[in-house]
Amino acid sequence: MTADLRGHTPGWPEDLGELPAAPARRSPRHCRAGFTAGGWQGTEVITVPDEDDPAGETTVEDGPRTSVVPAPTLEPQAAPAPAPAPGRPTAPAPPTGRPATPEPATGRPAAPEPATGQPATAPGTAPDTERDTEPGATASGTTDPRADPRARAATIGWFAVTALVMVGLAPILLVSSTPLAPGHSHAWVYALLLTLATGARYAWLVADGSPRLFELVFWLFCYVFTGLAPLVQMRSDVYPATTPAIDTSRNAATMAVVAAGIVAFAVGMAVAGPPGSAAGNVRPNTIAPNRLVVVSWLAVLFSALYASKIGVSTLFSTRSQRVIAEHALSGNSSVLAVAKAAAMFPLVVAFPSLVQLRRDRRSAGVKGAPTMLPLLVLGTLLVTVNPISSPRYVTGTAVLACMTALGATATVRRTRVFALVLAVGLVLVFPYADAMRYPDQSTAQQVGPAQALATADFDAFDQINNTLKYTDTEGHTWGRQITGAALFFIPRAIWKDKPEDTGIVLATFRGYRMENLSSPIWSELFIDGSWPLLLVGMAVLGFGLRRLDGRAVAARSSASELTVLGAILPWYMIIMLRGSLLQSMAGLTVLLVCSAAVTMRQPMLRGKHEGTTGLGAPVAPPPRHARTPIPVQLRTDGRYKHARQRSGIW
């Protein structure tokens, strides 16, 4: 592709000739530059058109007035126009003094396409971003199997490998290692079918490689907690010690509740549309540096105050000792939940935000990117949210959020690897993460991988079973539990009849000694509104998560970063899905407030294409290294440099 700017730019030498080939773009790019022409100053925004929208425009802004003129298209020069027929008048030149733009000749040879099906790039020109190295990468940040045979092969290969592990090897190994017990439940077959379905869906998401982290977390949770775990428990007739005396006659009904919720979730996603169309017309967010510094220092101070109250040595003791020290601070569960959330989750927000701010400043060539403050926040985070005494779900949220902020899902290839490692880690690593927390009762010292799925960590299925028994005996609560979770911040001294945690309600009903039990989202919805609330609630959840994933897909398509919540909230979803909802609300509120404090809305950018991703979602301008459409060769060309200095453009 070439371009001829002579006659369009003041001071451009006539003997410069045609420009070298410019690198092809996968999506419209924009270049904003100040210039001086004709005695007045303005800003020129150049949109480099792509093959889907060849009508690029240049918007010239000079304060009160804005005019639109054709942008210099980077297309091959048209063949010389044939001589006019005898007697046919020639079109007069425009009155502006600029030469008339010749009409494109019919039959102009099209630019040759590369053999691989990818857009051609100029020799010696590196791809804009790392994701461009993926064969067949599309503007949405995923791989289009139809775009390139290599992309098709990569997608099929990743799907085959992931499905082989999650749909083939894992169920076969678990079934073979857990022989049927004499009193086993025949509903294990339904658990096996659900395992195969959710595993296949997760394998497809891994192969697709798009940053749909919310959907990845949901299907992985269903695969492990409502698929593999019930499969082992019902075949071996061994259930978690914290939920004894499960009514096995309700196992089939429990699987029906789980399956109905998953189907409703899938329907909600389908209604929301594909991830690309779910981005919506949302203004992009960017980091507010001053507010981020304030939030970071407040997070460090809150954590230091929290550590001084319970003792620094307690942070590195066992989990039981830390819980005792925390309950000594306050007997009010609501106040204690807010205090713990304020000591941990602002750090979880601050560190990814500082990493993103540092990356944005470096890409923009701005000096003074923070260095010491991120290290201080990271050190405080490691002390406060350490894996020895902190809840494993909170530690996992912090670790996964930091990895996401550091680029674990920045490209298609990284997303695939990260998702596959995440699945293996949740099944094999998570049950053994309590080896240092409870040295005398470590799962790693007692059971193997299959038996670990029948421990208290995987009691979601059993609590749904208890929910069915509770509703058959006591009836539904009709919104009471969800209302209590939404108004968690009201102390019980004011709200005398404030609902208890749903896990505690179920444990008290069954007479369990251990009351700190989970309450999955299926239990929360079913106990409050039976089947209608379950189906509607799961459909709304699927719709909302698909919309949130659409923003992440739009962010990758524009070569920008995930939002702060986009890097943190997907991993916190594991806590919310497992429940209980009341226990998770304090942390969620702190995450939302801190994320809103460190971000700010960017103004909409004017122009036909500028500020859009092609998916309907406005985005920030591309990074500095991807903004200019000028070929690399011209940046060192002496003639071009002389012309640029004379014209004042770019």
C-alpha positions as CSV (number, residue, x, y, z in Angstrom):
1,M,0.0,0.0,0.0
2,T,1.2,3.5,-0.8
3,A,0.0,7.0,-0.3
4,D,0.7,10.3,-2.0
5,L,0.3,13.4,0.2
6,R,1.7,15.9,-2.2
7,G,-0.6,18.9,-2.7
8,H,-2.5,18.0,0.5
9,T,0.2,19.1,2.9
10,P,1.8,22.6,2.9
11,G,5.5,22.4,2.3
12,W,5.6,18.9,1.1
13,P,8.4,18.6,-1.6
14,E,7.2,17.5,-5.0
15,D,10.3,15.4,-5.6
16,L,9.8,13.2,-2.6
17,G,7.8,10.7,-4.5
18,E,5.5,8.0,-3.2
19,L,5.8,6.8,0.3
20,P,6.9,3.3,1.1
21,A,4.3,0.7,2.0
22,A,2.6,1.3,5.3
23,P,1.9,-1.5,7.7
24,A,-1.6,-2.9,7.3
25,R,-3.9,-2.5,10.3
26,R,-6.3,-4.9,11.7
27,S,-8.6,-2.2,12.9
28,P,-8.9,1.6,12.4
29,R,-6.0,3.5,14.0
30,H,-6.0,7.2,14.8
31,C,-3.2,9.8,14.9
32,R,-3.8,13.2,16.6
33,A,-1.2,15.8,15.9
34,G,-1.0,19.6,16.0
35,F,0.0,21.5,12.9
36,T,0.2,25.0,11.5
37,A,-1.2,25.7,8.1
38,G,-2.3,28.9,6.4
39,G,-1.6,31.1,9.4
40,W,-3.9,29.1,11.8
41,Q,-3.4,26.2,14.1
42,G,-5.4,23.1,14.6
43,T,-5.4,19.5,15.5
44,E,-5.6,16.8,12.8
45,V,-7.0,13.4,13.7
46,I,-6.2,10.9,11.0
47,T,-8.1,7.7,10.8
48,V,-6.3,4.9,8.9
49,P,-9.1,3.0,7.2
50,D,-9.2,-0.8,7.1
51,E,-10.6,-3.2,4.6
52,D,-14.0,-3.2,6.3
53,D,-14.4,0.6,6.2
54,P,-12.3,2.2,3.3
55,A,-13.9,5.6,3.8
56,G,-11.5,7.1,6.3
57,E,-11.8,10.7,7.3
58,T,-9.6,13.4,8.7
59,T,-11.2,15.7,11.2
60,V,-9.6,19.1,11.5
61,E,-10.5,20.9,14.8
62,D,-9.7,24.6,15.3
63,G,-11.7,25.4,18.4
64,P,-15.2,26.8,17.5
65,R,-15.4,25.1,14.1
66,T,-14.7,21.6,12.8
67,S,-14.4,20.6,9.2
68,V,-14.0,17.1,7.7
69,V,-11.8,16.5,4.7
70,P,-10.9,13.2,3.1
71,A,-8.0,11.5,4.9
72,P,-5.0,10.3,2.9
73,T,-5.9,6.7,2.1
74,L,-3.1,4.2,2.2
75,E,-4.2,2.4,-0.9
76,P,-2.3,1.6,-4.1
77,Q,-2.2,4.5,-6.5
78,A,-4.7,4.4,-9.3
79,A,-3.7,3.8,-12.8
80,P,-3.4,7.0,-15.0
81,A,-6.8,8.1,-16.0
82,P,-7.5,7.7,-19.7
83,A,-7.6,10.7,-21.9
84,P,-11.1,12.3,-22.0
85,A,-13.2,11.4,-25.0
86,P,-13.4,14.1,-27.7
87,G,-15.9,16.7,-26.9
88,R,-16.2,15.7,-23.2
89,P,-15.4,18.7,-20.9
90,T,-12.8,18.3,-18.2
91,A,-13.9,18.7,-14.6
92,P,-12.7,22.1,-13.3
93,A,-10.3,22.3,-10.4
94,P,-11.9,23.0,-7.0
95,P,-11.8,26.7,-5.9
96,T,-9.7,25.9,-2.7
97,G,-6.5,25.8,-4.7
98,R,-5.9,22.1,-4.0
99,P,-5.7,19.8,-7.0
100,A,-8.8,17.8,-7.6
101,T,-8.6,14.2,-6.3
102,P,-8.8,11.9,-9.4
103,E,-11.6,9.4,-9.5
104,P,-10.3,5.9,-8.9
105,A,-9.9,4.1,-12.2
106,T,-12.1,1.2,-12.8
107,G,-10.3,-2.1,-13.0
108,R,-7.6,-0.9,-10.6
109,P,-5.6,-4.0,-9.5
110,A,-6.4,-5.0,-6.0
111,A,-3.7,-5.3,-3.4
112,P,-2.3,-8.8,-3.4
113,E,-3.3,-10.8,-0.3
114,P,-0.6,-12.9,1.4
115,A,-0.8,-16.6,1.0
116,T,-1.5,-17.2,4.7
117,G,-4.6,-15.0,4.7
118,Q,-3.1,-12.4,7.0
119,P,-2.8,-8.8,6.1
120,A,0.6,-7.9,4.8
121,T,3.0,-5.8,6.8
122,A,5.8,-3.7,5.6
123,P,9.3,-5.3,5.6
124,G,11.0,-4.7,8.9
125,T,7.8,-3.6,10.6
126,A,7.0,-5.3,13.9
127,P,3.5,-6.1,14.9
128,D,1.7,-3.5,17.0
129,T,1.0,-5.7,20.0
130,E,1.9,-9.1,21.2
131,R,-1.5,-10.4,20.2
132,D,-0.7,-9.8,16.6
133,T,1.7,-12.7,16.6
134,E,-1.3,-15.0,17.0
135,P,-2.2,-16.5,13.6
136,G,-5.7,-15.4,12.6
137,A,-6.2,-13.0,15.5
138,T,-9.3,-10.9,15.0
139,A,-10.1,-7.4,16.1
140,S,-12.0,-8.7,19.1
141,G,-8.8,-10.3,20.5
142,T,-9.9,-13.8,19.7
143,T,-8.8,-16.2,16.9
144,D,-11.0,-16.6,13.9
145,P,-10.6,-20.2,12.7
146,R,-11.8,-19.2,9.2
147,A,-9.1,-16.5,8.9
148,D,-6.1,-18.7,8.8
149,P,-5.4,-22.5,8.6
150,R,-2.9,-22.1,11.4
151,A,-5.5,-20.4,13.6
152,R,-8.0,-23.2,12.8
153,A,-5.4,-25.8,13.7
154,A,-4.5,-24.0,16.9
155,T,-8.1,-23.7,18.0
156,I,-8.8,-27.4,17.3
157,G,-5.6,-28.5,19.0
158,W,-6.3,-26.5,22.2
159,F,-9.9,-27.8,22.3
160,A,-8.8,-31.4,21.8
161,V,-6.1,-31.2,24.5
162,T,-8.4,-29.5,27.0
163,A,-11.3,-31.7,26.3
164,L,-9.1,-34.8,26.5
165,V,-8.1,-33.8,30.1
166,M,-11.4,-32.4,31.4
167,V,-13.9,-34.5,29.5
168,G,-11.9,-37.7,29.1
169,L,-9.0,-38.3,31.6
170,A,-10.4,-36.6,34.7
171,P,-13.8,-38.3,34.8
172,I,-12.3,-41.7,33.9
173,L,-9.7,-41.5,36.6
174,L,-12.3,-40.5,39.2
175,V,-14.7,-43.2,38.2
176,S,-12.0,-45.8,38.3
177,S,-10.6,-44.7,41.6
178,T,-14.0,-44.5,43.4
179,P,-15.8,-47.9,43.2
180,L,-19.5,-48.0,43.9
181,A,-20.3,-48.3,47.5
182,P,-23.1,-50.6,48.7
183,G,-25.4,-47.6,49.6
184,H,-24.4,-45.4,46.7
185,S,-26.8,-42.9,45.0
186,H,-27.7,-43.6,41.4
187,A,-27.8,-39.9,40.7
188,W,-24.0,-40.0,40.1
189,V,-24.9,-40.6,36.5
190,Y,-26.4,-37.1,36.3
191,A,-23.3,-35.7,37.9
192,L,-21.2,-37.4,35.2
193,L,-23.3,-35.9,32.4
194,L,-23.1,-32.5,33.9
195,T,-19.3,-32.9,34.3
196,L,-19.0,-33.7,30.6
197,A,-21.2,-30.8,29.5
198,T,-19.5,-28.2,31.6
199,G,-16.0,-29.6,30.8
200,A,-16.7,-29.3,27.1
201,R,-17.9,-25.8,27.4
202,Y,-14.8,-24.8,29.4
203,A,-12.6,-26.5,26.8
204,W,-14.2,-24.4,24.1
205,L,-13.6,-21.2,26.0
206,V,-9.9,-22.2,26.4
207,A,-9.6,-22.9,22.7
208,D,-11.3,-19.6,21.8
209,G,-8.8,-17.7,23.8
210,S,-11.0,-14.6,24.4
211,P,-10.7,-12.9,27.8
212,R,-14.2,-13.9,29.0
213,L,-13.0,-14.4,32.5
214,F,-16.4,-14.2,34.2
215,E,-17.7,-17.0,32.0
216,L,-14.5,-19.0,32.5
217,V,-14.9,-18.8,36.3
218,F,-18.6,-19.8,36.2
219,W,-18.1,-22.9,34.1
220,L,-15.0,-24.0,36.0
221,F,-16.9,-23.6,39.3
222,C,-19.8,-25.8,37.9
223,Y,-17.3,-28.3,36.6
224,V,-15.5,-28.8,39.9
225,F,-18.0,-28.0,42.6
226,T,-21.3,-29.3,41.0
227,G,-19.7,-31.9,38.7
228,L,-16.6,-33.7,39.9
229,A,-17.3,-33.4,43.6
230,P,-20.8,-34.8,43.6
231,L,-19.6,-37.5,41.2
232,V,-17.1,-38.8,43.8
233,Q,-19.3,-38.3,46.8
234,M,-22.3,-40.1,45.4
235,R,-20.3,-43.0,44.0
236,S,-18.4,-43.6,47.2
237,D,-21.3,-42.6,49.5
238,V,-18.8,-40.4,51.4
239,Y,-19.8,-36.9,52.1
240,P,-18.0,-34.0,53.8
241,A,-17.7,-34.3,57.6
242,T,-19.1,-30.8,58.1
243,T,-22.4,-31.8,56.4
244,P,-23.1,-35.3,57.7
245,A,-26.4,-37.3,57.3
246,I,-27.2,-36.0,53.8
247,D,-30.6,-37.1,52.6
248,T,-29.4,-39.1,49.6
249,S,-33.0,-39.5,48.3
250,R,-32.8,-35.9,47.3
251,N,-29.6,-36.2,45.3
252,A,-31.5,-36.5,41.9
253,A,-33.6,-33.4,42.8
254,T,-30.5,-31.6,43.8
255,M,-28.9,-32.3,40.4
256,A,-32.1,-31.1,38.7
257,V,-31.8,-27.7,40.6
258,V,-28.1,-27.4,39.6
259,A,-28.8,-28.3,35.9
260,A,-31.8,-25.9,35.7
261,G,-29.7,-23.0,37.1
262,I,-27.0,-23.7,34.5
263,V,-29.4,-23.8,31.6
264,A,-31.0,-20.5,32.8
265,F,-27.5,-19.0,33.0
266,A,-26.8,-20.1,29.4
267,V,-30.1,-18.6,28.2
268,G,-29.2,-15.3,29.8
269,M,-25.9,-15.3,28.0
270,A,-27.6,-16.1,24.7
271,V,-30.1,-13.2,25.2
272,A,-27.1,-10.8,25.9
273,G,-25.7,-11.8,22.5
274,P,-22.1,-12.5,21.5
275,P,-19.3,-11.0,23.7
276,G,-18.4,-8.5,21.1
277,S,-21.9,-7.0,20.9
278,A,-22.3,-7.0,24.6
279,A,-19.8,-4.2,25.2
280,G,-22.4,-1.5,24.9
281,N,-21.9,2.2,24.6
282,V,-19.8,2.6,27.7
283,R,-17.2,5.3,28.1
284,P,-13.8,3.9,28.8
285,N,-12.2,4.2,32.3
286,T,-8.7,5.3,33.0
287,I,-6.6,5.4,36.1
288,A,-6.8,8.6,38.2
289,P,-3.2,9.0,39.4
290,N,-3.8,11.3,42.3
291,R,-6.7,9.4,43.7
292,L,-4.9,6.1,43.3
293,V,-2.0,7.4,45.4
294,V,-4.4,8.4,48.2
295,V,-6.2,5.0,48.0
296,S,-2.9,3.2,48.1
297,W,-1.6,5.0,51.2
298,L,-5.0,4.5,52.9
299,A,-4.8,0.8,52.1
300,V,-1.4,0.5,53.6
301,L,-2.5,2.4,56.7
302,F,-5.6,0.3,57.2
303,S,-3.6,-2.9,56.9
304,A,-1.0,-1.7,59.4
305,L,-3.7,-0.8,61.9
306,Y,-5.3,-4.2,61.4
307,A,-2.0,-6.0,61.9
308,S,-1.3,-3.9,65.1
309,K,-4.7,-4.9,66.5
310,I,-4.4,-8.7,66.1
311,G,-0.6,-8.8,66.2
312,V,1.9,-9.2,63.4
313,S,2.9,-12.6,64.6
314,T,-0.7,-13.8,64.4
315,L,-0.7,-13.1,60.6
316,F,1.9,-15.9,60.2
317,S,0.3,-18.3,62.7
318,T,-2.4,-20.9,61.9
319,R,-5.8,-20.1,60.5
320,S,-7.5,-20.9,63.8
321,Q,-5.3,-18.5,65.9
322,R,-6.0,-15.7,63.4
323,V,-9.8,-16.3,63.6
324,I,-9.7,-16.2,67.4
325,A,-7.7,-12.9,67.3
326,E,-10.1,-11.4,64.8
327,H,-13.2,-12.2,66.9
328,A,-11.5,-10.6,69.9
329,L,-11.6,-7.3,68.0
330,S,-15.4,-7.1,67.8
331,G,-18.3,-9.3,68.7
332,N,-20.4,-7.7,65.9
333,S,-20.1,-9.8,62.8
334,S,-21.0,-7.0,60.4
335,V,-18.4,-4.6,61.9
336,L,-15.8,-7.4,61.8
337,A,-16.6,-8.3,58.2
338,V,-16.2,-4.7,57.1
339,A,-13.0,-4.3,59.1
340,K,-11.4,-7.4,57.6
341,A,-12.5,-6.3,54.1
342,A,-11.1,-2.8,54.6
343,A,-7.7,-4.3,55.6
344,M,-7.3,-6.6,52.6
345,F,-9.3,-5.7,49.5
346,P,-8.1,-2.1,49.1
347,L,-4.6,-3.6,48.6
348,V,-6.0,-6.0,46.0
349,V,-7.4,-3.0,44.1
350,A,-4.3,-0.7,44.6
351,F,-1.6,-3.0,43.3
352,P,-3.2,-3.9,39.9
353,S,-4.1,-0.2,39.5
354,L,-0.5,0.9,40.1
355,V,0.7,-1.7,37.6
356,Q,-1.7,-0.5,35.0
357,L,-0.8,3.2,35.6
358,R,2.9,2.4,35.3
359,R,2.3,0.5,32.0
360,D,0.2,3.3,30.6
361,R,2.8,5.9,31.4
362,R,5.6,3.9,29.9
363,S,3.6,3.3,26.7
364,A,2.9,7.0,26.4
365,G,6.5,7.9,27.0
366,V,5.7,9.8,30.2
367,K,8.5,9.8,32.8
368,G,8.0,9.4,36.5
369,A,6.1,6.1,36.5
370,P,5.7,5.0,40.2
371,T,8.1,2.3,41.4
372,M,8.4,2.4,45.2
373,L,4.7,2.7,45.9
374,P,3.8,-0.5,44.0
375,L,6.5,-2.4,45.9
376,L,5.3,-1.1,49.2
377,V,1.7,-2.1,48.4
378,L,2.8,-5.5,47.2
379,G,4.8,-6.1,50.3
380,T,1.9,-5.1,52.5
381,L,-0.4,-7.3,50.5
382,L,1.9,-10.4,50.9
383,V,1.9,-9.9,54.7
384,T,-1.8,-9.2,55.2
385,V,-3.2,-11.7,52.6
386,N,-0.6,-14.5,53.1
387,P,-1.5,-18.1,52.3
388,I,-0.7,-19.3,55.8
389,S,-3.5,-17.7,57.8
390,S,-5.7,-15.9,55.3
391,P,-8.8,-17.5,53.8
392,R,-7.7,-19.4,50.7
393,Y,-10.4,-17.8,48.5
394,V,-9.2,-14.3,49.5
395,T,-5.6,-15.3,48.8
396,G,-6.5,-16.8,45.5
397,T,-8.4,-13.7,44.5
398,A,-5.4,-11.5,45.3
399,V,-3.0,-13.8,43.5
400,L,-5.1,-14.2,40.4
401,A,-5.9,-10.4,40.2
402,C,-2.2,-9.6,40.4
403,M,-1.4,-12.1,37.7
404,T,-4.1,-10.7,35.5
405,A,-2.8,-7.2,36.0
406,L,0.7,-8.3,35.1
407,G,-0.6,-9.7,31.7
408,A,-1.6,-13.3,32.3
409,T,-4.6,-12.9,30.0
410,A,-3.2,-10.1,27.7
411,T,-3.0,-12.3,24.6
412,V,-4.8,-15.3,23.1
413,R,-2.0,-17.7,23.9
414,R,-1.6,-16.5,27.5
415,T,-5.3,-16.7,28.1
416,R,-5.4,-20.3,26.9
417,V,-2.4,-21.4,29.1
418,F,-3.7,-19.5,32.1
419,A,-7.2,-21.0,31.9
420,L,-5.8,-24.5,31.6
421,V,-3.5,-24.0,34.5
422,L,-6.3,-22.5,36.5
423,A,-8.5,-25.6,36.1
424,V,-5.6,-28.0,37.1
425,G,-4.8,-25.8,40.1
426,L,-8.4,-25.7,41.4
427,V,-8.7,-29.5,41.3
428,L,-5.2,-30.5,42.5
429,V,-3.7,-27.5,44.3
430,F,-6.6,-25.9,46.1
431,P,-7.5,-28.9,48.4
432,Y,-3.9,-29.1,49.6
433,A,-3.4,-25.4,50.3
434,D,-4.4,-25.9,53.9
435,A,-1.2,-27.9,54.7
436,M,0.3,-24.9,56.5
437,R,-3.0,-23.6,57.8
438,Y,-4.1,-26.7,59.8
439,P,-0.9,-28.8,60.2
440,D,-2.7,-31.4,62.3
441,Q,-5.6,-31.8,59.9
442,S,-4.1,-31.2,56.5
443,T,-5.9,-32.7,53.6
444,A,-2.6,-33.5,52.0
445,Q,-1.6,-35.8,54.9
446,Q,-4.9,-37.7,54.9
447,V,-6.4,-38.3,51.5
448,G,-5.6,-38.4,47.8
449,P,-6.8,-36.3,44.9
450,A,-10.1,-38.2,44.5
451,Q,-11.0,-38.3,48.2
452,A,-10.2,-34.6,48.5
453,L,-13.3,-33.9,46.5
454,A,-15.4,-35.3,49.4
455,T,-14.0,-32.9,52.0
456,A,-15.5,-29.7,53.4
457,D,-14.0,-27.6,50.7
458,F,-16.5,-29.0,48.2
459,D,-19.7,-29.0,50.1
460,A,-21.7,-26.9,47.6
461,F,-23.7,-29.9,46.3
462,D,-24.5,-31.0,49.9
463,Q,-25.7,-27.5,50.9
464,I,-28.0,-27.4,47.9
465,N,-29.4,-30.7,49.1
466,N,-29.9,-29.3,52.6
467,T,-31.7,-26.3,51.0
468,L,-34.3,-28.6,49.4
469,K,-34.9,-30.3,52.7
470,Y,-35.2,-27.0,54.5
471,T,-37.8,-25.6,52.0
472,D,-39.8,-28.8,52.1
473,T,-39.9,-28.6,55.9
474,E,-39.8,-24.9,56.8
475,G,-40.9,-23.3,53.5
476,H,-39.2,-20.5,51.5
477,T,-38.0,-17.2,53.0
478,W,-39.4,-15.2,50.1
479,G,-36.6,-12.6,49.7
480,R,-35.6,-12.3,53.3
481,Q,-32.1,-13.8,52.9
482,I,-31.2,-11.6,49.8
483,T,-32.5,-8.5,51.6
484,G,-30.3,-9.2,54.6
485,A,-27.3,-9.6,52.3
486,A,-28.0,-6.4,50.5
487,L,-28.4,-4.5,53.8
488,F,-25.4,-6.2,55.4
489,F,-24.0,-2.9,56.8
490,I,-27.0,-2.4,59.2
491,P,-25.9,-3.6,62.6
492,R,-28.1,-6.1,64.4
493,A,-28.4,-3.7,67.3
494,I,-30.6,-1.5,65.0
495,W,-32.1,-4.4,62.9
496,K,-33.2,-6.8,65.7
497,D,-34.7,-9.3,63.3
498,K,-31.8,-9.2,60.8
499,P,-31.5,-12.5,58.8
500,E,-28.7,-14.8,59.6
501,D,-26.3,-16.1,57.0
502,T,-27.9,-18.7,54.8
503,G,-25.2,-21.2,55.6
504,I,-25.8,-20.7,59.3
505,V,-29.6,-21.1,58.8
506,L,-29.0,-24.5,57.0
507,A,-26.5,-25.7,59.6
508,T,-28.8,-24.8,62.5
509,F,-31.7,-26.5,60.7
510,R,-29.7,-29.7,60.3
511,G,-28.2,-29.5,63.8
512,Y,-24.6,-29.4,62.5
513,R,-21.8,-28.5,65.0
514,M,-20.0,-26.5,62.3
515,E,-22.0,-23.4,61.3
516,N,-19.5,-21.6,59.0
517,L,-20.7,-23.5,55.9
518,S,-21.1,-22.4,52.3
519,S,-24.3,-21.5,50.6
520,P,-24.0,-21.6,46.8
521,I,-25.9,-19.1,44.6
522,W,-28.3,-21.9,43.8
523,S,-29.2,-22.2,47.5
524,E,-29.6,-18.5,47.9
525,L,-32.0,-18.1,45.0
526,F,-34.0,-21.3,45.7
527,I,-34.5,-20.7,49.4
528,D,-35.7,-17.2,48.7
529,G,-38.1,-17.8,45.8
530,S,-38.2,-21.4,44.7
531,W,-38.0,-22.3,41.0
532,P,-39.1,-18.9,39.6
533,L,-36.4,-16.9,41.4
534,L,-33.8,-19.6,40.6
535,L,-34.5,-19.4,36.9
536,V,-34.8,-15.7,36.6
537,G,-31.9,-15.0,38.9
538,M,-29.5,-17.3,37.0
539,A,-30.6,-15.9,33.7
540,V,-30.0,-12.3,34.9
541,L,-26.6,-13.5,36.2
542,G,-25.7,-14.9,32.8
543,F,-26.9,-11.8,31.1
544,G,-24.8,-9.5,33.3
545,L,-21.6,-11.6,33.2
546,R,-21.8,-11.7,29.4
547,R,-22.1,-7.9,29.3
548,L,-19.0,-7.6,31.6
549,D,-17.1,-10.0,29.4
550,G,-18.0,-8.0,26.4
551,R,-16.1,-5.0,27.9
552,A,-13.0,-7.2,28.3
553,V,-13.3,-8.3,24.7
554,A,-13.6,-4.7,23.5
555,A,-10.6,-3.7,25.6
556,R,-8.4,-6.3,23.9
557,S,-9.7,-5.3,20.5
558,S,-8.6,-1.8,21.0
559,A,-5.1,-2.8,22.4
560,S,-6.1,-1.2,25.7
561,E,-6.0,-2.6,29.2
562,L,-8.7,-4.4,31.2
563,T,-10.5,-2.3,33.7
564,V,-9.6,-2.6,37.4
565,L,-12.7,-4.6,38.1
566,G,-12.2,-6.6,35.0
567,A,-8.9,-7.9,36.5
568,I,-10.2,-8.5,40.0
569,L,-14.0,-9.2,40.1
570,P,-13.9,-12.4,38.0
571,W,-11.8,-14.2,40.6
572,Y,-13.9,-12.8,43.5
573,M,-16.9,-14.4,41.7
574,I,-15.6,-17.8,43.0
575,I,-16.4,-16.5,46.6
576,M,-19.8,-15.3,45.6
577,L,-20.7,-18.5,43.7
578,R,-19.7,-20.6,46.6
579,G,-21.4,-18.3,49.2
580,S,-22.7,-17.4,51.4
581,L,-23.9,-14.2,49.8
582,L,-24.0,-12.3,53.1
583,Q,-20.4,-13.1,53.8
584,S,-19.2,-12.0,50.4
585,M,-21.1,-8.6,50.3
586,A,-18.6,-6.7,52.5
587,G,-15.6,-7.6,50.3
588,L,-17.6,-6.9,47.1
589,T,-18.6,-3.5,48.4
590,V,-15.0,-2.5,49.3
591,L,-13.9,-3.7,45.9
592,L,-16.5,-1.6,44.1
593,V,-15.9,1.5,46.1
594,C,-12.1,1.4,45.8
595,S,-12.3,0.6,42.1
596,A,-14.6,3.6,41.5
597,A,-12.2,5.8,43.5
598,V,-9.1,5.0,41.5
599,T,-10.7,5.3,38.0
600,M,-12.3,8.1,36.0
601,R,-14.4,8.2,32.9
602,Q,-12.7,9.4,29.7
603,P,-14.5,11.9,27.5
604,M,-16.0,10.7,24.2
605,L,-13.6,11.3,21.3
606,R,-15.1,13.0,18.3
607,G,-14.9,11.7,14.8
608,K,-16.6,9.1,12.7
609,H,-14.4,6.2,13.8
610,E,-12.3,7.6,16.6
611,G,-13.1,6.3,20.1
612,T,-14.9,3.2,18.9
613,T,-13.8,-0.4,18.8
614,G,-15.9,-1.4,15.8
615,L,-18.0,-3.3,18.4
616,G,-20.0,-0.3,19.5
617,A,-17.9,0.5,22.6
618,P,-15.9,3.7,22.8
619,V,-12.3,3.1,23.9
620,A,-9.3,5.2,24.8
621,P,-6.9,6.2,22.1
622,P,-4.5,3.4,21.2
623,P,-1.1,3.3,22.9
624,R,1.6,5.6,21.7
625,H,3.4,2.8,19.8
626,A,0.3,2.0,17.8
627,R,-1.1,5.5,17.0
628,T,0.9,6.7,14.0
629,P,0.3,5.2,10.6
630,I,3.6,6.5,9.3
631,P,5.9,3.7,8.0
632,V,9.0,3.0,10.0
633,Q,11.2,3.6,7.0
634,L,10.1,7.3,6.8
635,R,11.2,8.0,10.4
636,T,14.8,7.9,9.4
637,D,14.4,9.2,5.8
638,G,16.1,12.6,5.6
639,R,13.8,13.9,2.9
640,Y,10.7,13.0,4.9
641,K,12.2,14.6,8.0
642,H,12.8,17.8,6.1
643,A,9.3,17.9,4.7
644,R,7.8,17.2,8.1
645,Q,9.7,20.1,9.6
646,R,8.6,22.4,6.8
647,S,4.9,21.4,7.0
648,G,4.6,21.2,10.7
649,I,2.3,18.1,10.4
650,W,2.8,15.0,12.5
